[in-house]
């Protein structure tokens, strides 16, 4: 396959060539070439027919490795192909008046991680800030981030695993969570790091109605009994399931106190979604369940804890509703949207209740 240097590429009349850019769409926002066709490397197999055959094709990626592979595929299809030597990175250096050597020839230098201050940000703020920064870096570069949201400890670990990046270090201290994340060599979709769907089950419990909570816990316990990993993510009104039944004295603002007074503390105070009748319906359901040998919501919740069901409280919802972690029952971890999505990606069944 023919290669073309950045200098030669810059002198081309682009109207006589098809430019094929294999980078991710977000990279083109700040460094695109007008008129180029963008087909991310992970989508090449299904989208090669979009490349016109009437002109020679100049193919390029970030550093020239993926473009070489795609160029060979195009040549097999009788395209006339030119591979940009060193990729867009080398071309950019040429335009800036720097060296045009391919990255492989550059002398390795250890870069210090870029510092990100995510303290005070709420979900999904810290994760978005990490993702946006890594997107602009080269593979192997890293960021060091500090965050104060407890859910970040779970979120960053799951996010790194599911996106093909590497969590180098994670420290959970009393007032701050510190993480160092290294950018992976390729997006997770093409690097093979995403595991196939497993027999995990994920339930998102949004409701605080007793009947829906009972159904959720029965499903969770049933899946756990089958030996399957189960994650139950409680958000908004569903958080009341995880509240301790006794009053816990914690410092709250006026809105938090109002929410706390109006919402039920635990399953014993919950009503039905239909035919509640001022609480009488919930008492009737409990009586019927006991008569028929069906465990109460409280026992189902304890069974879930005892059998290893992962109970996750959405910290963003907790912040909105004024619920503090001290008010939650034992065995609950705090998480955010990345934790929930990471679990759902691995699950072969996900319910929103």
N, C-alpha and C positions, 0 to 999 in steps of 0.2 A: 504494500500500500504506500502511496506517495504521502510524504509529510510536507508541511509548509511552515516556515518560520513565522514568528510574529511580525517581522519586518515585511516579509512577502505578503502575509495576510493583510496587512494594513494598506498595501498598494493595490489590492484587488478592486475591481469594479463589482461591488456586491450585487448589482442588478443582473450580472451574468452568472451568478452562483446561487445555489440554495444553501443557506446557513442553517445548520441543525445544532441547536443548543441543548445539551443533555442535563443541564443543571436543574435544581428544584425551582419552581416558579417564584418563591420568595427571594431567591438570589438575583433574579432578573430585575426586581424593583429598583435596585440601586446600581446594577451593572449589566443591563441588557444591551443588545445591539439591535437597532431598529430593523424590522423586516425578517428577523430570524424566526425559524420555527422552533418552538419549545416542546420537546418531548422528554420528560424526566427519564433517567436511566431505568427506573423501575417499571416504566410503562412501555418501553421500547418494543417488547415482544408482541404487544397487542395493537400498536399504533404505527408500525413502520410503513403501512400502506398510505399514510398521510404525507410521506416524503415524495415530492414530484420527481419524475424521471427525466424531464426535459432539459435539466441543467446539471453540471457537476455539483457535487455536494461537499461542502466544507463542514466537517463534524468536529465539535469541540465540547469539552466538559470543563471541570474546574482545573485539573492538572494534567489531563491527557491520557489517563489510564483507561477510563470507561470509553472514551471516544475511539480508542484503538480497537476495542472489542466490537463496538457497534460498526465501525468502519469495515471490519472484516465481514460482518454479516451483510452489509450493504453491497460490498464487492461481490459476494456470492450471489446477489440478486442482480448483478450486471450494472450496478451504479458506478459512475466515475467518482471516486472518492479522494478527498484530500483531508488529512488529519492534522489539526493545528497542534504543532509541537509545544508541549508544556501547558496546553489548555488556555483558558481565559486568564488564568493567573499570570502566565508569562506574557500574554498580550497586554494586560494591564500594566505590567512593569515596563514593557517597551514604550507604551504611550506616556508613562510618567517619566521616561528617561532613565529607568533603572536597568538592572541586569535582566537578560532574557533567558537565563539558564533555567532548565526544568527543575522543579522542586527536589527531584531525587539527587541532583548534583549540588544542592545547597548544603553548606556545612551545618550540621545539626546544632541548634542552640536551644537550650532549655529556657522556656518562657515562664515567667511568673504568672500564676492564675490572675485573671481579671477579677477585681473585687466588685461585688454587687451588694448593695444595701437594700434588703427587702424587709427590714424591720418596720413593723406597723402595718404592712400590707396584709390584706385578707384574701382568702381563697377566691379565685384562682390566681391572684396577683403575683405571689412569689414564683410559682411555676411558670407563668407567662413571661416574667422578667428573665428567668434563666433561659427559657426556650428562645426568646427573641435575641438574647445576647449570643448564645451558642451558634445561632443561625448565621451570624456574621463572621464566625471564626473558622479556622482551618482544622481539619481532623487532627487530634492530638493536643490541641489547645484546651485550656480548662478555665473554669470560673470558680471563685470562692464566694459563697453567698452566706449572709447572716440573716436569719428571719426570727420573728418572735411568735409566730402562730404555731401552736403545738402540732397541728395537723401537718405541718410542713415536713416533719420527720418521716411520716409515712408516705406522703405524696411524692417527695423527691426520690425516694428509693424506688417506688413503683414506676414513676415517670421515666427515670433513667433506664430501668430494665426494659420497659416497653418501647422505648424510642431508639434503642441501639447505642445509647451513650453509657458512660461508665461512672458509677459513684465511687470515687476514690477514697472519700473519708466522710464520716457523719458523726458529729458529736452533739449530744443533747445535754445542754447545761440548764440550770434553773431558769435563767432569764433569756436565753438565746439558743437557737439551733444553728450549728455551723456545718456546712456541707461543701465539698469540693467535687465538681463534676467535670469529667473530661469528654470532649466531643468525640464521637465514634468515627470510624473510617467511612461509614456509609449510612444512609437512612435505614431505619429498622426494616422497612418494607423490602429492601434489597439485600440486607446483610445477613438475613437468615436468623436473626436473634429472637424474633417473635415466635414463641412456641405455638403449636397448633392448639385448637380448642381442646380442653380437657373436660372431665366430668364434674367440674366445679359448678356450683349453683350460686347465683347472686340475686338477692332480693333488696329492692329499694322500698322501704316502708315510709310512705309520705303521710299516711293516715294515722289519726289518733283515736279511731273508733274501735271499740272493744272487739266487735265481730271480725273486722279486717285484721286486727293485730293477732287474734287467735288463729285465723287462717294462715297468716304469715309464719307464725311460730310452729304450727303443725307441719307446714311444708319444710321449714328449716330442720326440724328434728327428724322428719322422715328421711331427708337427704343425708343427714349426719349418720342415721342408723344404717344407711346403705354404704357407709364408708366414704362418702364424697365430701370434699372440702366445701364449706358453706360460708358465705359472707352476707351479713344482713346490714345494710347501710340505712341508718335512721336519719331522716331529715324533716325539718319543719315540725308539723304536729306529731309525727312519729317519734320525735325525741322524747315525748312525755312517757313513752314506754320505759325509757332508761332512767327516769328520775327516781330517786329514793322516795319511799312513801312518807318518811318522816321529814319534818322541816329542817333544813340545813341553813345555818346562819352564815351568809356570805354577803360581802359588800356589793350592792347594786345601785344603779341609778333609778330614777323614778319610773322610767319605761320598763326596765327589767323587773321591778317590783310589781308593776301592774300585770305584766305577762305572767309572772310567777303566781300571782293570786288568782288569775282567771283560768289557768291551765291545770289539768289534773296532775297530781304527783303520783306517777306510777299507774299500773294497770288496774288497781283496785278502785280508782276514782273515774274510770272511763265509762262513757255511755255508748249506746248502739248507734249505728248509722241510720237505722230505721226502727220505728216503734220503740223509741227509748222511753217515752212516757214519763219524763221527769226523773229518770233513773230506775223506775220500776221494771222496765224492759230488761235492763242489764242484770238486775237481781233475778228475774225470771230465767234468763239464759244461764246464769251461773247455777241456779237450782236444777235446771234440766240437765246441764252437763254433769253435775255431781251425781244425779240420779242414774245417769247412763254410764257412769264410770269414766267420764272424760276428764282429763286433767284440767285444772284451772289455768288461766293465763299466767298467773304467777309461777306455777309449777312448770309450765311449758318453757317459760323464760329461764328458770333455773336449770332445767334439763339441757337447754341450748348451751348455757355456759359450761355445764359439766361435760358435755360431749364435744367441746372444742369448736362450737360455732363461733365464727368471728363476728363480734358485735362492734360496729363502727358508728360513731356519732359524727354527724356533719358539723364541723366547727363553725363554718360560716353561718349556718342556721342557728347554732347556739348563740353566736354573737348578736344576731338580729333579735332573737327572742329572750335574750338576757339570761340564758342558762349557763351556769358555771360548771366546770368539770367536777368540782367538789360535790355537786348535787347528783351526780350520776352513780349508778350502782357499780360494784366491783366487776372487773372483767371487761370493761368497755375501753376501746381505744378511740382516739380522735383522728379524723381523716378529712380529706377534701375530695374534690371532683376527680383528681388524678387517681386516688386510691380506689374510688368507685369504678372508674372506667378501666383501670388496670385489672380489677377483678372480673368485670363484665367481659373483657376481651378474652379471658381464659375460660369463661363459662360456656357451657352448651345450653344453658337455660338462664334467662334473666327476667325477673318479674318486677313490675312497678305497681305497688299496692297502696 
